[in-house]
Amino acid sequence: MNISKRVNNIKVSPVRKLIPYQEEAVKNGKKVYHFNIGQPDLPTPPEFFEFIANSGETTLKYAHSKGNLGLRQAMSRFYKDNFNLDFNEEEILITCGGSEALLFVLSTIFDVGDEILVSEPYYANYNSFFEMLEIKVNAFQAKAEEGFHLPPKEEILGKITPNTKAILLTNPGNPTGTVYTEEELKIIGDIAKEHNLFVISDEVYRLLSYDNKIATSMGAFPEYAENTVIIESISKTYSACGARIGAIVSKNKEFMSAVYKLCQARLSVSTLDMIGAEGLYNTLRKEYFDKNRAIYESRRDVIFEGLQKIEGVKVTKPEGAFYVMVTLPVDDSEKFAIWLLSSFDCDGETVMLTPAQGFYKTPNAGKQQVRITYCLEEEKIKKALNILEKGLIEYNKINK
């Protein structure tokens, strides 16, 4: 029996590619500090569990394919109260996490061989969906020395072809931590309008921006309403990655009617998770988000300052999310990351990184870069940075 070419063509996620090495390291008695995955370590708010416990559900029936009405209404109020965005419940579809939201959006917009425009480096797991749906990627490269902000408009326009159907943005950025300015978003919106393209705006980190910066939503611009599709999720905002609640948000009625067919095909999202999510949207206010933002911003400062002190390391200060892209003084970041797990420890401890090549479409780009996440307590961040520094010294002695 044969496995389909569609699945065989999907590459292993660089975020999880090194897990076998990590498992072997743990098996051999090493303690591993995880700089590799964006799993928030802050507790999921108790309201999530309380609303489920008090729901009174005795039979878990299918939910509406659009998602529970109460949850969609709660999200609508949340958008208005927190961002002054007007989306009614019919402009919101609940999905099994942000990943399903993106898969459904891409499936609705693209035919085989169509092209998507992205800024690289970009979230590596997007590639799985591009490969699955046979979408061609055209990437314009953002530069580390410019904080991974957008290149000039002319450079973006030069990547558009007659087969381009959409531009995909992540704001704030994963893996870069970049928060796009309103001017940058307007450039993208203008390009989309001029060339009849969708803008797919992944905004799952919207509430995590620092230094008093605001991560403006593409939904804030009425002039781009018909072009804009927003990807939403409770995973990062509420430390609820395992709940698998996401959403598709758009004012484009034709698009929403079409993507709803896919929601119907998969029947419904988890009833209990939607009840818990509704509780979060209905009860948690600005104070909760401000507290979490302050924790991550402090960690951002610790990791940025620590990385700056390591000889040969180049780093740009991230503006949002909880990731930082780092250029290391090594020949190959993947080789180094594997070595840290398989051949190095500092008093029985080591660190796990994510090599950055998988975040680029351009061959060999990011070969010396890693993505580091700061979903760790500050003391653990400091300890992991110390291990990383010693690892770099030892690795470069061996590989002179």
Phi, psi and omega in degrees: 000148184246147173269144184298148175299327181303314182281322179298333181282348180282125182277154178294137180298129178295339179291328184245000183300327185269004183303318178302323178291322178294317179297322178292322178298316179295319178301327180273008174093006180277146169268130184247124173271127188266098170265010196256339189226141183276060176260106180304136180264353177290147184294144171296134182303137181300337179303327180301311183286325181295318180294324177293313182298327183261012186289334182077006179293130176246336175231124180276091181276165171302139172271171176296142182297337176283344189106155180305136180301318181300321179292317181294323176292321178296320177295321179301314178295321180300315178299317182292314185290325187261332186231359184056039178255134182258097172233122177274174186296336179280351178258014180229127174240129181275139182230169176280075181084169177293333181294315177294323177304313180294317179301316180294319180296312179297318181296330182280328185269323193252140165260167179304129178091350174293164187241144176241144181254126181226156172265123179258145007286148180225165183305120190297329182292344173304324184301325180301318180286321177301315182291319180299319184265002179057048176264132178275135181260126169248122186243135168255137191267127172270144187258139180301318183292348176251019178069021180061026174282170186295145173286176179304151182305322182299324179292322178292315180300327181294345180267353182278136177233173177300342181266358180288130182245337184200159171247133179251125177240149169238118187217113356298161192274142165238114025256007195270333187076012181283137173249115182288144177282165176299323180297319178296317180295324178292325175300313179296316179298317179296317178299316181298318181292317181296327186249012177056051181247155168278150166249114176266112187250106178277108188241031186291344178255018190305325184273004178246080174229148193239174179057036179064016174283151177245128176275096183289136177279146172298339178288354181279354184247101182303329183293343180249014188302319182288338181269342193265133171231124183256136173260128183234158178197151174268356189303309186271318182299321185247014182051050185227050182301325183283351180285334179055057174239117176230188180201153170250129184231124180197150175265358180281103187296321179298316179296313183295325176295322181288313183291335178299331177301322179289324176297320178293323182296327178265011175071281184203168175267160180308121181300313183295318180297323178293323177298314178298317180296321177300320177299320179296311183294330183277337190247326186275135185241191186306323183301321180297313182291321178297319180297312180296319179300318180296322179296311182291325179295320177296319177295320177303315181296318180297314184288322180295313180295322179294318180294323179299334183276349182274126184300131176087351181275137176242131185211142175253137184293120180289151184255349182192187185056209175218047179229154173218134176269131188231132173265123184256152177278064180227164179283328185205116186292327178291316177301317179295317181297320177294318180300319179302322183276322188265334190228006184222145166204158177239101185055043177082010182233149177213184185227147180248126182245166173248111176301144191267352182302326180291351178267002181241147170272324181294126180303136177070358175290144178075015186296333179256006184257154170227155169261131177242135175255144179250048173271048180223152174298153188301321180294324177290323176299313180298318180294317181294323177295323177297318178295317179300315180300314180293324178296319178298317179298313182293317181299316183286337171294316182290325188253034176293000000 
